Amino acid sequence: MIASPIVNLFHVAYFDSRGALLRQRALDPAVLAADPAGAQLIGVFAQRLSKPTGAHTLGFSGQFAAELSVQWHLSIESCATVQFFAAGRPICTSLLLSGRQAQVDRMALDAYWETLWNLVRSQGGPNVAPAMKNLNQRPLVVSVLWDTALDEPYRLALGAAEGCFAAAFFALPAPPSANAAPARS
């Protein structure tokens, strides 16, 4: 059985490998779970997210007809990173921010932006647009698409996998440290 979604909507912002904002959208986990294939994929991720790091290979058929590999790392503080691969090469890296701890979210987003900025700068590219640092919606998925010219089956598979991963992650119960009242001095 799949846990009920804890959030009604989460937001996704897509950036290219130079940090330019491509698009934003809101996703409803209930809509993803209403599709039998989506519900199954959310369930797979929900089971696997019991471990803070992991990897999984997903085979899609039908209109998706693609195989993706997924690797993730969960932070006990309410954030996660996930990377998607096609044919062994990275196609998307995402940062998931639950909104449970604003300061942790801000630090994670700043570090993610700084890493992208350093990568682009080391390759002689222009400065990374600050749009990423100004995202305030929570829960939020910040995705960097390393290949914006993906074939349609991979784009569809990536969209499904990323949405279902986020739905499973945002449905996880908050760790005790995220619910604790601040210490008084």
C-alpha positions, -999 to +999 in steps of 0.1 A: +000+000+000+013+035-009+013+061+018-010+090+014+006+121+000+017+145+027+017+174+002-010+184-022+014+199-048+051+202-053+069+224-077+096+215-103+120+240-118+141+228-148+174+244-157+198+237-185+235+229-178+244+266-179+219+275-152+192+290-175+156+284-163+138+264-189+104+260-173+085+255-140+055+234-132+035+222-103+028+185-099+000+168-078+012+135-063-024+123-063-026+126-101+007+107-104-006+080-081-040+078-099-022+062-129-015+025-122+020+027-136+027+059-116+013+043-084+036+013-090+066+034-095+059+056-065+056+023-045+089+011-058+106+043-047+088+044-014+102+010-005+137+018-017+138+052+001+140+034+034+177+036+028+195+070+027+215+061-004+207+038-032+205+030-069+179+014-090+174+006-128+140+013-143+129-002-175+100+015-193+079+001-221+052+013-243+054+050-252+083+055-228+105+026-241+136+036-223+158+024-195+170+048-168+193+043-139+187+063-107+210+071-078+200+091-047+212+104-014+187+115+013+196+140+040+181+133+074+175+170+075+147+169+048+166+172+015+176+147-012+197+146-044+189+123-072+207+117-105+192+100-136+213+082-162+206+070-197+230+046-213+255+052-185+256+090-189+240+115-166+210+133-180+195+150-150+205+159-115+179+171-090+177+186-056+146+180-036+137+204-008+109+194+015+104+228+032+105+212+066+136+231+076+140+264+059+176+270+069+187+236+057+168+240+024+185+274+019+220+260+026+214+230+002+201+253-026+230+277-022+255+248-023+237+232-053+238+266-072+275+271-062+284+237-076+267+244-109+283+279-110+318+264-105+312+237-131+300+262-157+328+287-149+355+259-151+343+252-186+345+288-197+308+294-197+289+325-187+278+332-151+250+310-139+217+328-138+206+336-102+170+324-109+178+291-091+188+309-059+155+328-059+131+298-059+110+300-028+082+274-034+083+244-012+082+214-016+105+220-046+125+199-071+153+218-087+165+199-118+195+205-140+191+188-174+225+179-187+211+169-221+182+191-232+180+173-266+169+139-252+149+117-275+112+117-266+111+082-249+139+093-225+122+127-219+089+109-210+106+083-189+126+110-171+095+130-164+077+100-150+106+088-129+115+122-115+078+130-106+073+096-089+106+098-070+096+132-057+061+120-048+076+092-028+102+114-011+077+141-002+054+115+013+081+103+037+073+111+073+095+139+088+124+127+107+122+134+145+148+161+142+127+180+117+097+181+141+117+190+173+111+223+189+142+246+189+163+243+221+158+272+245+188+289+260 
